[in-house]
Amino acid sequence: MKNFQNKTKIIKVSTALRTIAFAGLVISAFTIAVLLGNAIIPPLIWKQFPFSISPFLMPMLLFAFMANLKIFRFLNRLKNGYLFDAQTVGNLNAAGTWMIMMWLYQIVYFALSQSLYADNFDLRHLSPDLGSLFAALTLKFFAWLFREAQDLQEEQELTV
């Protein structure tokens, strides 16, 4: 009986978290649309429009959107009752991968923007966002942990 109660709790919590992840997807899509409009429309209207930085932000936002999409799919599969199967865990692992790619691009973006706009570029002034890296590595760790738990469960089912 306890397993059934735990499964219903996981489904309830994942339903609420899925709603939050969906709101994040909508906000991310709106932000990407606004930045695309900012990068494309003003240069078409004004021929001597100054250089815009928004095209360089676009990959970072796309990486964030993809990570959020994978988390949404992970929570959606949990809501539907597919608890920690290969595809569900794969979505969690992919979200961690997209977040690591976003972190790496963020470092490159800040280094390039600092070297372009600062007179005295120095790597000491570059502060990488370690919170994003920690979140990405935490997702990767839990995906690995769930995958190992699946392997242990399969071994126990074979020995019984």
FENSULNOR-V157813 format. One record per residue. N is the residue number from 1. D_CENTER is the distance of its C-alpha to the mean C-alpha in Angstrom with 1 decimal. Layout:
BEGIN
N,D_CENTER  N,D_CENTER
END
This chain:
BEGIN
1,35.2  2,32.6  3,30.1  4,30.4  5,29.8  6,26.8  7,25.4  8,26.1  9,24.5  10,21.2  11,21.5  12,22.3  13,19.5  14,16.9  15,18.5  16,18.2  17,14.5  18,13.9  19,15.8  20,13.7  21,10.5  22,12.7  23,13.9  24,10.5  25,10.4  26,13.9  27,13.6  28,11.0  29,13.4  30,16.3  31,15.1  32,14.7  33,18.1  34,19.7  35,18.7  36,20.0  37,23.1  38,23.5  39,23.4  40,25.7  41,28.1  42,29.7  43,30.8  44,32.4  45,34.4  46,35.3  47,36.3  48,36.2  49,32.9  50,31.5  51,28.5  52,25.1  53,22.1  54,19.7  55,19.4  56,18.0  57,15.2  58,14.3  59,12.3  60,10.2  61,9.6  62,9.2  63,6.4  64,4.6  65,6.3  66,5.7  67,2.2  68,4.4  69,7.2  70,7.0  71,7.0  72,9.7  73,11.4  74,11.6  75,13.1  76,15.2  77,16.7  78,17.5  79,19.1  80,21.2  81,22.4  82,20.9  83,20.4  84,18.8  85,20.1  86,18.9  87,16.7  88,15.1  89,14.4  90,13.4  91,10.5  92,9.4  93,10.2  94,8.4  95,4.9  96,6.5  97,7.9  98,5.4  99,4.6  100,8.4  101,9.1  102,7.9  103,10.0  104,12.8  105,13.0  106,13.1  107,16.0  108,17.7  109,17.4  110,19.0  111,21.6  112,22.6  113,22.8  114,24.8  115,27.1  116,27.7  117,28.6  118,30.0  119,33.5  120,33.2  121,29.9  122,29.4  123,26.5  124,27.4  125,26.1  126,22.6  127,20.5  128,17.1  129,14.5  130,14.8  131,12.9  132,9.4  133,11.0  134,12.3  135,9.3  136,7.8  137,11.4  138,12.0  139,9.6  140,11.4  141,14.6  142,14.5  143,13.8  144,16.8  145,18.8  146,18.5  147,19.5  148,22.4  149,23.4  150,23.6  151,25.9  152,28.0  153,28.5  154,29.5  155,32.0  156,33.4  157,33.9  158,35.7  159,38.0  160,39.1
END
